[in-house]
Structure formats: C-alpha cells, structure tokens
Amino acid sequence: MNISNTIRYIGVDDLDIDLFESQYHVPEGMSYNSYLILDEKTAVMDTVDRRKSKEWKEKLVEALQGRTVDYLVVHHMEPDHAADVADMARSYPDMKIVLSAAARKMLPNFFPDADLTERLLVVKEGDTLSLGQHTLQFIAAPMVHWPEVLMSYEQSEKVLFAADGFGKFGAICNEKRHADGTPSDWACEARRYYFNIVGKYGIQVQNVLKKVAGLDIRTIAPLHGPVLTGDLTPYLSLYDTWSKYEPETEGVFVAYASIHGGTRAAAEKMVEILKAKGCPKVALSDLSRDDMAEAIEDAFRYPNLVLLAASYDANLFPPMHDFLWHLQIKGFQRRRFGLVENGSWAPTAGKVMREMIEQMKDCRIVGPLVTIYSRMKPTDLPQLEALADAVLSKKNKTLGLAI
C-alpha cells in the first residue's frame, strides 16, 4: 500500500485487539498507520501503538535500507500513534522530533523519563519543512480530536497526512475493495469512527476543511484505515455533512430499551407503522444488546429519532439513559425526537428522556408522548399512528432538515 516509490506505508494491522480505546468493538481489527518519506532527508510520519511496536520497527528498518531517520513527525500524541517517540529518539540520536507547541507540552506526560527538549522542532500553521524534493506544509488541526493535532500536506506528491481525520475502524488486511483498489464500504466504519471519536468537534473539523479546500490533494493518508486515492469528493463531502451535524440519510432511527419485551413490541410496531406510511428507511436498535457506538452512528445519520424506553427506579431504564448521555457528550444537535414510555404503575421514562433531550442544541420533540402500560394494547395504536405522522410530517421541519 505504498503511496509512491518515495512515500512508503509502514503501518501495521492489529487483529488481536477486542476494544479500541477500551470501548469500541472492532471485529475487523484495527490499523495503526505510519509512513516513511525517502528523500535527501528521511521523515517518519508517526509511530504506532505499543501493542505493535516490534513489528512496526522491523518494517521501518527494512524500508530504510540502511539509512537513518532525520525527522519524526508527530501529528498526534495519542498513544496509539506516538508510543514509540522516546524509543525512536534513542535509536536515532540525530533525529529531530517535529511537533506542535501543544504536543511539546504533552510530551513529558507520556515520556517522563526521557529528556527530549534538545531534539524538538516545534512547528505551527503554515510552516514548511524541506526534505529535498519533498516539502511538508503544516496545518494546525486543534481538537480534531486533541488540542495538539497537526496535519501536513506534502507539496510535491500532493498527499494530505490527515492524523485521525478520515480514519476508520478495521484492519487494512480486512478491507474490501473495488476492482480499482478503492475501498468498497468506507463510509460504514468511517461513520462509526467519526461520530464516536471526532464527532463532538464539528466546528473544528469545518475549520480544517476550509483550510485544505484550496490545496490540490491527490491522496489522503490517515492514521487509521485505508489510504484514500482517486476521486476524493465522496470522502470530503461526507466529512462536510457530518461536521455540520446534518443528516446523511432520509429516514427514522428507532431505538428502544426494554426490560421484559413490552417496549420491544411497541418499537417493532412503530417500525411497521413507519414503513407502512412510506418512510424510505427505518433503522432499529435494541440499546440493551446492540453496539452503543453503532447506535450513536445511526442517531447522527438520520434526521428523526423515535425513542421507546421502560421506566426504572422512578427514572429511566439505564440503556436508554446511557444512550442519551452519549449523545449529550458527543454534541448531538439539530434532530427531531418522538417519545414512547412504558411503565406498569407510574411511568417516568418520558419525563427523563425529555429533560435529557432538552439539554441538546436545537433538538425538538414532536408529536404526543405515548404511554404504554406494561403491554401494548389496541387502544395504544392510534397514539402510535399519531406519533408516526408527527415524526414524518414535513410541517415539522426544524432548521431546514430534509425529511
């Protein structure tokens, strides 16, 4: 997966990891990407996670073919990319470590026993570094998704080294590709990755997209997932949509949290009603069992959500509370909600869901609050129908969202 004869891919796949960042399921593994630029001077673009240091160092040595490392560019200080900074400094005594001022402050936090001060080359927005025929132009990308993040643009081969931007879950060796070599299903796991890891920082992503809009980018080299080539418009367009908090797909996301199956039955009935009314796409999630990261992904993907939850301890059944809490901390906004609560004697789920949603920016609750008492009954159907009508009504547009 080399970018060219002079820009080599030296990343590694991790097929043994079960949870990325100790929370995200990655059944297809994870890639830790690293690149080597060979010119009059050599530059290593990031290291990898400690889990794969040995394999990565072997690939680096092989790619160097006896040469030394002149520069190590640290785009991001997170340990899955910068675990080997101190080891590299020991292995290559004349190597300079290129990083942002914010990363310089972070460095002692991760490497308290290494005195790297004299090895540092601090760069900022617009600075350049010549390697010979290749020139790196640095782009500040604070809070995408840490404050110290840099991206760099290699001017001669027109490569954007995008840090965690444009990354995705999954190992490179498991990547499905079209005949022309481009990823065949990039958006699915890139979307889950974006909204769960970067998603809170839409404004900051927009700022970076504006900075790179004037660059002639032929290749995007992220720190996770495949190198992107060919027509880059689909990737850039999705990032623009995602970072504006705009829905990507017309339809409704139905998410439920059920204890003994009564709320689940109401959710399944709601899906049936929505489809019968012509909703183009309805996604359904059992928050007690399905991957939370996928539920967050679908919440951001669609303009409309219907939430159904049981009451619990005079509050809200925890899987739904956890889901709404995740939306809050991810900066969820600009969506419409329909609500269904369930309770056997004193329903409280609706009140708590409403209070949590009201804390989210530009989110609106439409239609009636439907209350189910233990089990859905024929008398509940008109209310479910009315809620579906309200969710699908174009009269209930908010902030210009297309539904």
Secondary structure, DSSP 8 states (H G I E B T S, - for coil): --SSSSEEE--EEESS-SEETTTEE-TT-EEE--EEEESSSEEEE----GGGHHHHHHHHHHHHTT----EEE-S--SHHHHTTHHHHHHH-TT-EEEE-HHHHHHHHHH-TT---GGGEEE--TT-EEE-SS-EEEEEE-TTSSSTT-EEEEETTTTEEE-TTTT--SB-GGG--B-TTSSBSSHHHHHHHHIIIIIGGGHHHHHHHHHHHTTS--SEEE-SSS--B-S--HHHHHHHHHHHTT--SSSSEEEEEE-SSSHHHHHHHHHHHHHHHTT-S-EEEEETTTS-HHHHHHHHHH-SEEEEEEEEETTEE-HHHHHHHHHHHHTT-BS-EEEEEEE-SSS--HHHHHHHHHTTSBT-EE-S--EEE-SS--GGGHHHHHHHHHHHH-GGG--TT---
